[in-house]
């Protein structure tokens, strides 16, 4: 049952990303560097592997958040962007 719930959340996230890309009439680069309107959420997760949160003197800073990763985040909700300290 837990696995089914995880797959549901995964497919909803992928569907939402693809819907927003379609609305914006744009795409994201895939593994081969070609622009696609239907990226997999697995690929998006892989793109975000190198991001780290650095806390120094009580200040939080996200490290390795490139322009490409910020572009990807712009297609997600504000709650996702809050996770990466981008909104607000």
PDB file with SEQRES, HELIX, SHEET and CRYST1 records, atoms N, CA, C and O in Angstrom:
SEQRES   1 A   88  UNK UNK UNK UNK UNK UNK UNK UNK UNK UNK UNK UNK UNK          
SEQRES   2 A   88  UNK UNK UNK UNK UNK UNK UNK UNK UNK UNK UNK UNK UNK          
SEQRES   3 A   88  UNK UNK UNK UNK UNK UNK UNK UNK UNK UNK UNK UNK UNK          
SEQRES   4 A   88  UNK UNK UNK UNK UNK UNK UNK UNK UNK UNK UNK UNK UNK          
SEQRES   5 A   88  UNK UNK UNK UNK UNK UNK UNK UNK UNK UNK UNK UNK UNK          
SEQRES   6 A   88  UNK UNK UNK UNK UNK UNK UNK UNK UNK UNK UNK UNK UNK          
SEQRES   7 A   88  UNK UNK UNK UNK UNK UNK UNK UNK UNK UNK                      
HELIX    1 AA1 UNK A    2  UNK A   24  1                                  23    
HELIX    2 AA2 UNK A   41  UNK A   47  1                                   7    
HELIX    3 AA3 UNK A   67  UNK A   73  1                                   7    
HELIX    4 AA4 UNK A   78  UNK A   83  1                                   6    
SHEET    1 AA1 2 UNK A  52  UNK A  56  0                                        
SHEET    2 AA1 2 UNK A  59  UNK A  63 -1                                        
CRYST1    1.000    1.000    1.000  90.00  90.00  90.00 P 1           1          
ATOM      1  N   UNK A   1       0.825  -1.188   0.000  1.00  0.00           N  
ATOM      2  CA  UNK A   1       0.000   0.000   0.000  1.00  0.00           C  
ATOM      3  C   UNK A   1       0.875   1.261   0.000  1.00  0.00           C  
ATOM      4  O   UNK A   1       0.573   2.237  -0.686  1.00  0.00           O  
ATOM      5  N   UNK A   2       1.959   1.225   0.776  1.00  0.00           N  
ATOM      6  CA  UNK A   2       2.860   2.380   0.827  1.00  0.00           C  
ATOM      7  C   UNK A   2       3.504   2.624  -0.531  1.00  0.00           C  
ATOM      8  O   UNK A   2       3.630   3.770  -0.962  1.00  0.00           O  
ATOM      9  N   UNK A   3       3.911   1.554  -1.205  1.00  0.00           N  
ATOM     10  CA  UNK A   3       4.519   1.689  -2.530  1.00  0.00           C  
ATOM     11  C   UNK A   3       3.526   2.308  -3.510  1.00  0.00           C  
ATOM     12  O   UNK A   3       3.898   3.151  -4.327  1.00  0.00           O  
ATOM     13  N   UNK A   4       2.280   1.895  -3.429  1.00  0.00           N  
ATOM     14  CA  UNK A   4       1.244   2.457  -4.297  1.00  0.00           C  
ATOM     15  C   UNK A   4       1.074   3.951  -4.075  1.00  0.00           C  
ATOM     16  O   UNK A   4       0.910   4.713  -5.028  1.00  0.00           O  
ATOM     17  N   UNK A   5       1.114   4.367  -2.810  1.00  0.00           N  
ATOM     18  CA  UNK A   5       1.012   5.791  -2.482  1.00  0.00           C  
ATOM     19  C   UNK A   5       2.204   6.570  -3.042  1.00  0.00           C  
ATOM     20  O   UNK A   5       2.044   7.668  -3.575  1.00  0.00           O  
ATOM     21  N   UNK A   6       3.392   5.994  -2.916  1.00  0.00           N  
ATOM     22  CA  UNK A   6       4.602   6.645  -3.449  1.00  0.00           C  
ATOM     23  C   UNK A   6       4.511   6.818  -4.956  1.00  0.00           C  
ATOM     24  O   UNK A   6       4.856   7.875  -5.484  1.00  0.00           O  
ATOM     25  N   UNK A   7       4.049   5.785  -5.650  1.00  0.00           N  
ATOM     26  CA  UNK A   7       3.908   5.873  -7.107  1.00  0.00           C  
ATOM     27  C   UNK A   7       2.860   6.900  -7.512  1.00  0.00           C  
ATOM     28  O   UNK A   7       3.007   7.576  -8.530  1.00  0.00           O  
ATOM     29  N   UNK A   8       1.802   7.016  -6.716  1.00  0.00           N  
ATOM     30  CA  UNK A   8       0.772   8.021  -6.984  1.00  0.00           C  
ATOM     31  C   UNK A   8       1.352   9.429  -6.875  1.00  0.00           C  
ATOM     32  O   UNK A   8       1.129  10.261  -7.755  1.00  0.00           O  
ATOM     33  N   UNK A   9       2.096   9.703  -5.797  1.00  0.00           N  
ATOM     34  CA  UNK A   9       2.701  11.023  -5.601  1.00  0.00           C  
ATOM     35  C   UNK A   9       3.698  11.320  -6.720  1.00  0.00           C  
ATOM     36  O   UNK A   9       3.735  12.437  -7.235  1.00  0.00           O  
ATOM     37  N   UNK A  10       4.500  10.333  -7.097  1.00  0.00           N  
ATOM     38  CA  UNK A  10       5.474  10.476  -8.172  1.00  0.00           C  
ATOM     39  C   UNK A  10       4.781  10.844  -9.478  1.00  0.00           C  
ATOM     40  O   UNK A  10       5.193  11.783 -10.158  1.00  0.00           O  
ATOM     41  N   UNK A  11       3.723  10.104  -9.832  1.00  0.00           N  
ATOM     42  CA  UNK A  11       3.039  10.364 -11.102  1.00  0.00           C  
ATOM     43  C   UNK A  11       2.319  11.712 -11.096  1.00  0.00           C  
ATOM     44  O   UNK A  11       2.243  12.377 -12.129  1.00  0.00           O  
ATOM     45  N   UNK A  12       1.793  12.118  -9.946  1.00  0.00           N  
ATOM     46  CA  UNK A  12       1.146  13.435  -9.858  1.00  0.00           C  
ATOM     47  C   UNK A  12       2.172  14.555 -10.039  1.00  0.00           C  
ATOM     48  O   UNK A  12       1.893  15.545 -10.715  1.00  0.00           O  
ATOM     49  N   UNK A  13       3.345  14.408  -9.446  1.00  0.00           N  
ATOM     50  CA  UNK A  13       4.399  15.409  -9.611  1.00  0.00           C  
ATOM     51  C   UNK A  13       4.861  15.505 -11.049  1.00  0.00           C  
ATOM     52  O   UNK A  13       5.049  16.605 -11.570  1.00  0.00           O  
ATOM     53  N   UNK A  14       5.045  14.369 -11.697  1.00  0.00           N  
ATOM     54  CA  UNK A  14       5.470  14.354 -13.099  1.00  0.00           C  
ATOM     55  C   UNK A  14       4.403  14.958 -13.998  1.00  0.00           C  
ATOM     56  O   UNK A  14       4.719  15.714 -14.917  1.00  0.00           O  
ATOM     57  N   UNK A  15       3.150  14.632 -13.740  1.00  0.00           N  
ATOM     58  CA  UNK A  15       2.049  15.169 -14.543  1.00  0.00           C  
ATOM     59  C   UNK A  15       1.954  16.688 -14.399  1.00  0.00           C  
ATOM     60  O   UNK A  15       1.745  17.399 -15.382  1.00  0.00           O  
ATOM     61  N   UNK A  16       2.111  17.179 -13.165  1.00  0.00           N  
ATOM     62  CA  UNK A  16       2.046  18.623 -12.924  1.00  0.00           C  
ATOM     63  C   UNK A  16       3.194  19.350 -13.631  1.00  0.00           C  
ATOM     64  O   UNK A  16       2.983  20.402 -14.235  1.00  0.00           O  
ATOM     65  N   UNK A  17       4.399  18.797 -13.557  1.00  0.00           N  
ATOM     66  CA  UNK A  17       5.542  19.401 -14.240  1.00  0.00           C  
ATOM     67  C   UNK A  17       5.296  19.472 -15.738  1.00  0.00           C  
ATOM     68  O   UNK A  17       5.515  20.515 -16.355  1.00  0.00           O  
ATOM     69  N   UNK A  18       4.850  18.386 -16.319  1.00  0.00           N  
ATOM     70  CA  UNK A  18       4.602  18.362 -17.769  1.00  0.00           C  
ATOM     71  C   UNK A  18       3.482  19.322 -18.167  1.00  0.00           C  
ATOM     72  O   UNK A  18       3.544  19.955 -19.221  1.00  0.00           O  
ATOM     73  N   UNK A  19       2.454  19.426 -17.314  1.00  0.00           N  
ATOM     74  CA  UNK A  19       1.346  20.358 -17.610  1.00  0.00           C  
ATOM     75  C   UNK A  19       1.854  21.799 -17.631  1.00  0.00           C  
ATOM     76  O   UNK A  19       1.509  22.573 -18.524  1.00  0.00           O  
ATOM     77  N   UNK A  20       2.672  22.150 -16.644  1.00  0.00           N  
ATOM     78  CA  UNK A  20       3.188  23.519 -16.574  1.00  0.00           C  
ATOM     79  C   UNK A  20       4.158  23.821 -17.721  1.00  0.00           C  
ATOM     80  O   UNK A  20       4.190  24.941 -18.230  1.00  0.00           O  
ATOM     81  N   UNK A  21       4.932  22.840 -18.119  1.00  0.00           N  
ATOM     82  CA  UNK A  21       5.819  23.027 -19.272  1.00  0.00           C  
ATOM     83  C   UNK A  21       5.000  23.257 -20.532  1.00  0.00           C  
ATOM     84  O   UNK A  21       5.348  24.096 -21.363  1.00  0.00           O  
ATOM     85  N   UNK A  22       3.920  22.515 -20.672  1.00  0.00           N  
ATOM     86  CA  UNK A  22       3.053  22.666 -21.848  1.00  0.00           C  
ATOM     87  C   UNK A  22       2.400  24.045 -21.861  1.00  0.00           C  
ATOM     88  O   UNK A  22       2.307  24.679 -22.911  1.00  0.00           O  
ATOM     89  N   UNK A  23       1.948  24.511 -20.693  1.00  0.00           N  
ATOM     90  CA  UNK A  23       1.344  25.841 -20.600  1.00  0.00           C  
ATOM     91  C   UNK A  23       2.341  26.927 -20.997  1.00  0.00           C  
ATOM     92  O   UNK A  23       1.978  27.896 -21.664  1.00  0.00           O  
ATOM     93  N   UNK A  24       3.585  26.765 -20.589  1.00  0.00           N  
ATOM     94  CA  UNK A  24       4.626  27.750 -20.884  1.00  0.00           C  
ATOM     95  C   UNK A  24       5.194  27.578 -22.290  1.00  0.00           C  
ATOM     96  O   UNK A  24       6.002  28.389 -22.743  1.00  0.00           O  
ATOM     97  N   UNK A  25       4.767  26.519 -22.976  1.00  0.00           N  
ATOM     98  CA  UNK A  25       5.255  26.214 -24.323  1.00  0.00           C  
ATOM     99  C   UNK A  25       6.780  26.183 -24.366  1.00  0.00           C  
ATOM    100  O   UNK A  25       7.416  26.811 -25.212  1.00  0.00           O  
ATOM    101  N   UNK A  26       7.339  25.435 -23.430  1.00  0.00           N  
ATOM    102  CA  UNK A  26       8.788  25.298 -23.335  1.00  0.00           C  
ATOM    103  C   UNK A  26       9.112  23.869 -22.929  1.00  0.00           C  
ATOM    104  O   UNK A  26       8.218  23.039 -22.763  1.00  0.00           O  
ATOM    105  N   UNK A  27      10.367  23.599 -22.777  1.00  0.00           N  
ATOM    106  CA  UNK A  27      10.798  22.267 -22.375  1.00  0.00           C  
ATOM    107  C   UNK A  27      12.064  22.352 -21.538  1.00  0.00           C  
ATOM    108  O   UNK A  27      12.589  23.436 -21.283  1.00  0.00           O  
ATOM    109  N   UNK A  28      12.540  21.195 -21.120  1.00  0.00           N  
ATOM    110  CA  UNK A  28      13.763  21.103 -20.342  1.00  0.00           C  
ATOM    111  C   UNK A  28      14.709  20.140 -21.044  1.00  0.00           C  
ATOM    112  O   UNK A  28      14.282  19.285 -21.819  1.00  0.00           O  
ATOM    113  N   UNK A  29      15.989  20.290 -20.765  1.00  0.00           N  
ATOM    114  CA  UNK A  29      16.970  19.403 -21.380  1.00  0.00           C  
ATOM    115  C   UNK A  29      16.878  18.008 -20.772  1.00  0.00           C  
ATOM    116  O   UNK A  29      16.699  17.848 -19.564  1.00  0.00           O  
ATOM    117  N   UNK A  30      17.005  17.001 -21.641  1.00  0.00           N  
ATOM    118  CA  UNK A  30      17.032  15.623 -21.158  1.00  0.00           C  
ATOM    119  C   UNK A  30      18.478  15.164 -20.981  1.00  0.00           C  
ATOM    120  O   UNK A  30      19.399  15.979 -21.021  1.00  0.00           O  
ATOM    121  N   UNK A  31      18.676  13.874 -20.787  1.00  0.00           N  
ATOM    122  CA  UNK A  31      19.997  13.332 -20.541  1.00  0.00           C  
ATOM    123  C   UNK A  31      20.958  13.561 -21.707  1.00  0.00           C  
ATOM    124  O   UNK A  31      22.171  13.622 -21.506  1.00  0.00           O  
ATOM    125  N   UNK A  32      20.427  13.687 -22.915  1.00  0.00           N  
ATOM    126  CA  UNK A  32      21.249  13.884 -24.104  1.00  0.00           C  
ATOM    127  C   UNK A  32      21.462  15.355 -24.430  1.00  0.00           C  
ATOM    128  O   UNK A  32      22.146  15.686 -25.398  1.00  0.00           O  
ATOM    129  N   UNK A  33      20.877  16.240 -23.623  1.00  0.00           N  
ATOM    130  CA  UNK A  33      21.016  17.673 -23.847  1.00  0.00           C  
ATOM    131  C   UNK A  33      19.992  18.247 -24.817  1.00  0.00           C  
ATOM    132  O   UNK A  33      20.050  19.430 -25.152  1.00  0.00           O  
ATOM    133  N   UNK A  34      19.050  17.412 -25.273  1.00  0.00           N  
ATOM    134  CA  UNK A  34      17.995  17.873 -26.178  1.00  0.00           C  
ATOM    135  C   UNK A  34      16.798  18.342 -25.362  1.00  0.00           C  
ATOM    136  O   UNK A  34      16.504  17.787 -24.304  1.00  0.00           O  
ATOM    137  N   UNK A  35      16.118  19.354 -25.852  1.00  0.00           N  
ATOM    138  CA  UNK A  35      14.954  19.901 -25.150  1.00  0.00           C  
ATOM    139  C   UNK A  35      13.757  18.975 -25.359  1.00  0.00           C  
ATOM    140  O   UNK A  35      13.449  18.577 -26.482  1.00  0.00           O  
ATOM    141  N   UNK A  36      13.093  18.645 -24.259  1.00  0.00           N  
ATOM    142  CA  UNK A  36      11.902  17.804 -24.312  1.00  0.00           C  
ATOM    143  C   UNK A  36      10.785  18.435 -23.490  1.00  0.00           C  
ATOM    144  O   UNK A  36      11.032  19.085 -22.475  1.00  0.00           O  
ATOM    145  N   UNK A  37       9.560  18.233 -23.945  1.00  0.00           N  
ATOM    146  CA  UNK A  37       8.399  18.724 -23.203  1.00  0.00           C  
ATOM    147  C   UNK A  37       7.921  17.703 -22.180  1.00  0.00           C  
ATOM    148  O   UNK A  37       7.056  18.009 -21.359  1.00  0.00           O  
ATOM    149  N   UNK A  38       8.475  16.493 -22.220  1.00  0.00           N  
ATOM    150  CA  UNK A  38       8.031  15.428 -21.321  1.00  0.00           C  
ATOM    151  C   UNK A  38       9.200  14.801 -20.567  1.00  0.00           C  
ATOM    152  O   UNK A  38       9.516  13.628 -20.771  1.00  0.00           O  
ATOM    153  N   UNK A  39       9.844  15.581 -19.694  1.00  0.00           N  
ATOM    154  CA  UNK A  39      10.921  14.989 -18.900  1.00  0.00           C  
ATOM    155  C   UNK A  39      10.337  14.074 -17.814  1.00  0.00           C  
ATOM    156  O   UNK A  39       9.219  14.285 -17.345  1.00  0.00           O  
ATOM    157  N   UNK A  40      11.096  13.078 -17.434  1.00  0.00           N  
ATOM    158  CA  UNK A  40      10.643  12.221 -16.342  1.00  0.00           C  
ATOM    159  C   UNK A  40      11.027  12.866 -15.021  1.00  0.00           C  
ATOM    160  O   UNK A  40      12.010  13.602 -14.937  1.00  0.00           O  
ATOM    161  N   UNK A  41      10.252  12.583 -14.007  1.00  0.00           N  
ATOM    162  CA  UNK A  41      10.559  13.126 -12.692  1.00  0.00           C  
ATOM    163  C   UNK A  41      11.844  12.499 -12.156  1.00  0.00           C  
ATOM    164  O   UNK A  41      12.559  13.120 -11.369  1.00  0.00           O  
ATOM    165  N   UNK A  42      12.134  11.283 -12.577  1.00  0.00           N  
ATOM    166  CA  UNK A  42      13.383  10.621 -12.192  1.00  0.00           C  
ATOM    167  C   UNK A  42      14.574  11.440 -12.677  1.00  0.00           C  
ATOM    168  O   UNK A  42      15.550  11.605 -11.945  1.00  0.00           O  
ATOM    169  N   UNK A  43      14.506  11.953 -13.903  1.00  0.00           N  
ATOM    170  CA  UNK A  43      15.580  12.777 -14.444  1.00  0.00           C  
ATOM    171  C   UNK A  43      15.691  14.094 -13.679  1.00  0.00           C  
ATOM    172  O   UNK A  43      16.797  14.573 -13.428  1.00  0.00           O  
ATOM    173  N   UNK A  44      14.579  14.669 -13.315  1.00  0.00           N  
ATOM    174  CA  UNK A  44      14.591  15.927 -12.556  1.00  0.00           C  
ATOM    175  C   UNK A  44      15.236  15.705 -11.194  1.00  0.00           C  
ATOM    176  O   UNK A  44      16.042  16.521 -10.747  1.00  0.00           O  
ATOM    177  N   UNK A  45      14.882  14.598 -10.528  1.00  0.00           N  
ATOM    178  CA  UNK A  45      15.520  14.272  -9.247  1.00  0.00           C  
ATOM    179  C   UNK A  45      17.026  14.138  -9.414  1.00  0.00           C  
ATOM    180  O   UNK A  45      17.794  14.603  -8.571  1.00  0.00           O  
ATOM    181  N   UNK A  46      17.441  13.509 -10.489  1.00  0.00           N  
ATOM    182  CA  UNK A  46      18.866  13.311 -10.744  1.00  0.00           C  
ATOM    183  C   UNK A  46      19.571  14.643 -10.974  1.00  0.00           C  
ATOM    184  O   UNK A  46      20.722  14.812 -10.570  1.00  0.00           O  
ATOM    185  N   UNK A  47      18.901  15.574 -11.609  1.00  0.00           N  
ATOM    186  CA  UNK A  47      19.481  16.909 -11.846  1.00  0.00           C  
ATOM    187  C   UNK A  47      19.754  17.648 -10.532  1.00  0.00           C  
ATOM    188  O   UNK A  47      20.639  18.502 -10.472  1.00  0.00           O  
ATOM    189  N   UNK A  48      19.003  17.322  -9.492  1.00  0.00           N  
ATOM    190  CA  UNK A  48      19.115  18.031  -8.221  1.00  0.00           C  
ATOM    191  C   UNK A  48      20.019  17.327  -7.203  1.00  0.00           C  
ATOM    192  O   UNK A  48      20.046  17.709  -6.034  1.00  0.00           O  
ATOM    193  N   UNK A  49      20.751  16.314  -7.636  1.00  0.00           N  
ATOM    194  CA  UNK A  49      21.594  15.565  -6.707  1.00  0.00           C  
ATOM    195  C   UNK A  49      22.718  16.386  -6.101  1.00  0.00           C  
ATOM    196  O   UNK A  49      23.101  16.116  -4.963  1.00  0.00           O  
ATOM    197  N   UNK A  50      23.258  17.357  -6.785  1.00  0.00           N  
ATOM    198  CA  UNK A  50      24.420  18.093  -6.294  1.00  0.00           C  
ATOM    199  C   UNK A  50      24.111  19.309  -5.450  1.00  0.00           C  
ATOM    200  O   UNK A  50      25.021  20.075  -5.132  1.00  0.00           O  
ATOM    201  N   UNK A  51      22.859  19.514  -5.075  1.00  0.00           N  
ATOM    202  CA  UNK A  51      22.478  20.697  -4.302  1.00  0.00           C  
ATOM    203  C   UNK A  51      22.604  20.391  -2.811  1.00  0.00           C  
ATOM    204  O   UNK A  51      22.170  19.340  -2.340  1.00  0.00           O  
ATOM    205  N   UNK A  52      23.205  21.329  -2.077  1.00  0.00           N  
ATOM    206  CA  UNK A  52      23.398  21.148  -0.639  1.00  0.00           C  
ATOM    207  C   UNK A  52      22.976  22.414   0.097  1.00  0.00           C  
ATOM    208  O   UNK A  52      23.011  23.513  -0.457  1.00  0.00           O  
ATOM    209  N   UNK A  53      22.576  22.240   1.357  1.00  0.00           N  
ATOM    210  CA  UNK A  53      22.240  23.365   2.225  1.00  0.00           C  
ATOM    211  C   UNK A  53      23.412  23.589   3.174  1.00  0.00           C  
ATOM    212  O   UNK A  53      23.786  22.696   3.933  1.00  0.00           O  
ATOM    213  N   UNK A  54      23.981  24.777   3.125  1.00  0.00           N  
ATOM    214  CA  UNK A  54      25.109  25.137   3.974  1.00  0.00           C  
ATOM    215  C   UNK A  54      24.608  26.092   5.050  1.00  0.00           C  
ATOM    216  O   UNK A  54      24.021  27.129   4.744  1.00  0.00           O  
ATOM    217  N   UNK A  55      24.843  25.737   6.310  1.00  0.00           N  
ATOM    218  CA  UNK A  55      24.474  26.602   7.422  1.00  0.00           C  
ATOM    219  C   UNK A  55      25.773  27.090   8.051  1.00  0.00           C  
ATOM    220  O   UNK A  55      26.564  26.308   8.578  1.00  0.00           O  
ATOM    221  N   UNK A  56      25.972  28.400   7.980  1.00  0.00           N  
ATOM    222  CA  UNK A  56      27.199  28.994   8.500  1.00  0.00           C  
ATOM    223  C   UNK A  56      26.828  30.228   9.301  1.00  0.00           C  
ATOM    224  O   UNK A  56      26.183  31.141   8.786  1.00  0.00           O  
ATOM    225  N   UNK A  57      27.230  30.254  10.540  1.00  0.00           N  
ATOM    226  CA  UNK A  57      26.909  31.356  11.458  1.00  0.00           C  
ATOM    227  C   UNK A  57      25.401  31.607  11.529  1.00  0.00           C  
ATOM    228  O   UNK A  57      24.955  32.750  11.621  1.00  0.00           O  
ATOM    229  N   UNK A  58      24.637  30.536  11.486  1.00  0.00           N  
ATOM    230  CA  UNK A  58      23.185  30.646  11.591  1.00  0.00           C  
ATOM    231  C   UNK A  58      22.484  31.053  10.308  1.00  0.00           C  
ATOM    232  O   UNK A  58      21.259  31.170  10.296  1.00  0.00           O  
ATOM    233  N   UNK A  59      23.219  31.271   9.230  1.00  0.00           N  
ATOM    234  CA  UNK A  59      22.618  31.648   7.949  1.00  0.00           C  
ATOM    235  C   UNK A  59      22.581  30.445   7.025  1.00  0.00           C  
ATOM    236  O   UNK A  59      23.548  29.692   6.914  1.00  0.00           O  
ATOM    237  N   UNK A  60      21.440  30.283   6.362  1.00  0.00           N  
ATOM    238  CA  UNK A  60      21.269  29.178   5.422  1.00  0.00           C  
ATOM    239  C   UNK A  60      21.607  29.646   4.007  1.00  0.00           C  
ATOM    240  O   UNK A  60      21.234  30.744   3.592  1.00  0.00           O  
ATOM    241  N   UNK A  61      22.312  28.799   3.289  1.00  0.00           N  
ATOM    242  CA  UNK A  61      22.657  29.110   1.900  1.00  0.00           C  
ATOM    243  C   UNK A  61      22.593  27.824   1.091  1.00  0.00           C  
ATOM    244  O   UNK A  61      23.156  26.804   1.490  1.00  0.00           O  
ATOM    245  N   UNK A  62      21.909  27.872  -0.044  1.00  0.00           N  
ATOM    246  CA  UNK A  62      21.825  26.722  -0.926  1.00  0.00           C  
ATOM    247  C   UNK A  62      23.014  26.784  -1.878  1.00  0.00           C  
ATOM    248  O   UNK A  62      23.250  27.804  -2.525  1.00  0.00           O  
ATOM    249  N   UNK A  63      23.765  25.676  -1.958  1.00  0.00           N  
ATOM    250  CA  UNK A  63      24.971  25.612  -2.772  1.00  0.00           C  
ATOM    251  C   UNK A  63      24.690  24.802  -4.036  1.00  0.00           C  
ATOM    252  O   UNK A  63      23.999  23.785  -3.982  1.00  0.00           O  
ATOM    253  N   UNK A  64      25.215  25.245  -5.156  1.00  0.00           N  
ATOM    254  CA  UNK A  64      25.101  24.582  -6.470  1.00  0.00           C  
ATOM    255  C   UNK A  64      23.711  24.710  -7.090  1.00  0.00           C  
ATOM    256  O   UNK A  64      23.289  23.824  -7.832  1.00  0.00           O  
ATOM    257  N   UNK A  65      23.006  25.773  -6.806  1.00  0.00           N  
ATOM    258  CA  UNK A  65      21.699  25.997  -7.416  1.00  0.00           C  
ATOM    259  C   UNK A  65      21.911  26.824  -8.686  1.00  0.00           C  
ATOM    260  O   UNK A  65      21.871  28.054  -8.652  1.00  0.00           O  
ATOM    261  N   UNK A  66      22.134  26.143  -9.788  1.00  0.00           N  
ATOM    262  CA  UNK A  66      22.452  26.787 -11.066  1.00  0.00           C  
ATOM    263  C   UNK A  66      21.207  27.422 -11.684  1.00  0.00           C  
ATOM    264  O   UNK A  66      20.091  27.215 -11.208  1.00  0.00           O  
ATOM    265  N   UNK A  67      21.413  28.193 -12.741  1.00  0.00           N  
ATOM    266  CA  UNK A  67      20.283  28.818 -13.446  1.00  0.00           C  
ATOM    267  C   UNK A  67      19.357  27.756 -14.035  1.00  0.00           C  
ATOM    268  O   UNK A  67      18.138  27.923 -14.024  1.00  0.00           O  
ATOM    269  N   UNK A  68      19.921  26.675 -14.545  1.00  0.00           N  
ATOM    270  CA  UNK A  68      19.106  25.591 -15.099  1.00  0.00           C  
ATOM    271  C   UNK A  68      18.219  24.970 -14.015  1.00  0.00           C  
ATOM    272  O   UNK A  68      17.047  24.683 -14.260  1.00  0.00           O  
ATOM    273  N   UNK A  69      18.767  24.767 -12.836  1.00  0.00           N  
ATOM    274  CA  UNK A  69      17.990  24.199 -11.732  1.00  0.00           C  
ATOM    275  C   UNK A  69      16.929  25.189 -11.253  1.00  0.00           C  
ATOM    276  O   UNK A  69      15.826  24.783 -10.887  1.00  0.00           O  
ATOM    277  N   UNK A  70      17.250  26.474 -11.253  1.00  0.00           N  
ATOM    278  CA  UNK A  70      16.255  27.485 -10.876  1.00  0.00           C  
ATOM    279  C   UNK A  70      15.130  27.529 -11.893  1.00  0.00           C  
ATOM    280  O   UNK A  70      13.971  27.728 -11.529  1.00  0.00           O  
ATOM    281  N   UNK A  71      15.459  27.343 -13.169  1.00  0.00           N  
ATOM    282  CA  UNK A  71      14.431  27.304 -14.211  1.00  0.00           C  
ATOM    283  C   UNK A  71      13.490  26.126 -13.977  1.00  0.00           C  
ATOM    284  O   UNK A  71      12.271  26.261 -14.087  1.00  0.00           O  
ATOM    285  N   UNK A  72      14.064  24.976 -13.654  1.00  0.00           N  
ATOM    286  CA  UNK A  72      13.243  23.790 -13.378  1.00  0.00           C  
ATOM    287  C   UNK A  72      12.325  24.055 -12.185  1.00  0.00           C  
ATOM    288  O   UNK A  72      11.137  23.732 -12.226  1.00  0.00           O  
ATOM    289  N   UNK A  73      12.879  24.645 -11.122  1.00  0.00           N  
ATOM    290  CA  UNK A  73      12.078  24.930  -9.927  1.00  0.00           C  
ATOM    291  C   UNK A  73      10.935  25.892 -10.203  1.00  0.00           C  
ATOM    292  O   UNK A  73       9.903  25.831  -9.535  1.00  0.00           O  
ATOM    293  N   UNK A  74      11.101  26.772 -11.170  1.00  0.00           N  
ATOM    294  CA  UNK A  74      10.050  27.748 -11.467  1.00  0.00           C  
ATOM    295  C   UNK A  74       8.767  27.086 -11.963  1.00  0.00           C  
ATOM    296  O   UNK A  74       7.705  27.708 -11.955  1.00  0.00           O  
ATOM    297  N   UNK A  75       8.859  25.830 -12.394  1.00  0.00           N  
ATOM    298  CA  UNK A  75       7.677  25.110 -12.868  1.00  0.00           C  
ATOM    299  C   UNK A  75       6.975  24.342 -11.752  1.00  0.00           C  
ATOM    300  O   UNK A  75       5.952  23.699 -11.988  1.00  0.00           O  
ATOM    301  N   UNK A  76       7.518  24.405 -10.541  1.00  0.00           N  
ATOM    302  CA  UNK A  76       6.900  23.753  -9.397  1.00  0.00           C  
ATOM    303  C   UNK A  76       6.218  24.784  -8.509  1.00  0.00           C  
ATOM    304  O   UNK A  76       6.403  25.988  -8.688  1.00  0.00           O  
ATOM    305  N   UNK A  77       5.434  24.308  -7.558  1.00  0.00           N  
ATOM    306  CA  UNK A  77       4.667  25.200  -6.680  1.00  0.00           C  
ATOM    307  C   UNK A  77       5.587  25.960  -5.725  1.00  0.00           C  
ATOM    308  O   UNK A  77       6.769  25.642  -5.588  1.00  0.00           O  
ATOM    309  N   UNK A  78       5.018  26.969  -5.072  1.00  0.00           N  
ATOM    310  CA  UNK A  78       5.794  27.772  -4.123  1.00  0.00           C  
ATOM    311  C   UNK A  78       6.278  26.949  -2.939  1.00  0.00           C  
ATOM    312  O   UNK A  78       7.333  27.241  -2.376  1.00  0.00           O  
ATOM    313  N   UNK A  79       5.527  25.930  -2.555  1.00  0.00           N  
ATOM    314  CA  UNK A  79       5.970  25.092  -1.444  1.00  0.00           C  
ATOM    315  C   UNK A  79       7.255  24.343  -1.786  1.00  0.00           C  
ATOM    316  O   UNK A  79       8.103  24.133  -0.918  1.00  0.00           O  
ATOM    317  N   UNK A  80       7.400  23.944  -3.034  1.00  0.00           N  
ATOM    318  CA  UNK A  80       8.645  23.306  -3.477  1.00  0.00           C  
ATOM    319  C   UNK A  80       9.771  24.341  -3.525  1.00  0.00           C  
ATOM    320  O   UNK A  80      10.897  24.061  -3.113  1.00  0.00           O  
ATOM    321  N   UNK A  81       9.462  25.526  -4.026  1.00  0.00           N  
ATOM    322  CA  UNK A  81      10.465  26.582  -4.088  1.00  0.00           C  
ATOM    323  C   UNK A  81      10.900  27.003  -2.691  1.00  0.00           C  
ATOM    324  O   UNK A  81      12.066  27.342  -2.489  1.00  0.00           O  
ATOM    325  N   UNK A  82       9.980  26.987  -1.716  1.00  0.00           N  
ATOM    326  CA  UNK A  82      10.326  27.291  -0.321  1.00  0.00           C  
ATOM    327  C   UNK A  82      11.373  26.321   0.208  1.00  0.00           C  
ATOM    328  O   UNK A  82      12.246  26.702   0.988  1.00  0.00           O  
ATOM    329  N   UNK A  83      11.283  25.075  -0.218  1.00  0.00           N  
ATOM    330  CA  UNK A  83      12.242  24.068   0.211  1.00  0.00           C  
ATOM    331  C   UNK A  83      13.662  24.474  -0.191  1.00  0.00           C  
ATOM    332  O   UNK A  83      14.621  24.201   0.530  1.00  0.00           O  
ATOM    333  N   UNK A  84      13.782  25.118  -1.328  1.00  0.00           N  
ATOM    334  CA  UNK A  84      15.081  25.582  -1.807  1.00  0.00           C  
ATOM    335  C   UNK A  84      15.326  27.063  -1.503  1.00  0.00           C  
ATOM    336  O   UNK A  84      16.248  27.667  -2.052  1.00  0.00           O  
ATOM    337  N   UNK A  85      14.506  27.640  -0.637  1.00  0.00           N  
ATOM    338  CA  UNK A  85      14.637  29.021  -0.159  1.00  0.00           C  
ATOM    339  C   UNK A  85      14.675  30.005  -1.331  1.00  0.00           C  
ATOM    340  O   UNK A  85      15.535  30.884  -1.390  1.00  0.00           O  
ATOM    341  N   UNK A  86      13.728  29.842  -2.261  1.00  0.00           N  
ATOM    342  CA  UNK A  86      13.679  30.717  -3.431  1.00  0.00           C  
ATOM    343  C   UNK A  86      12.536  31.712  -3.371  1.00  0.00           C  
ATOM    344  O   UNK A  86      12.667  32.816  -3.901  1.00  0.00           O  
ATOM    345  N   UNK A  87      11.444  31.371  -2.760  1.00  0.00           N  
ATOM    346  CA  UNK A  87      10.288  32.272  -2.756  1.00  0.00           C  
ATOM    347  C   UNK A  87      10.313  33.141  -1.520  1.00  0.00           C  
ATOM    348  O   UNK A  87      11.054  32.890  -0.570  1.00  0.00           O  
ATOM    349  N   UNK A  88       9.480  34.174  -1.557  1.00  0.00           N  
ATOM    350  CA  UNK A  88       9.330  35.028  -0.389  1.00  0.00           C  
ATOM    351  C   UNK A  88      10.404  36.014  -0.339  1.00  0.00           C  
ATOM    352  O   UNK A  88      10.449  36.831   0.581  1.00  0.00           O  
TER     353      UNK A  88                                                      
END                                                                             
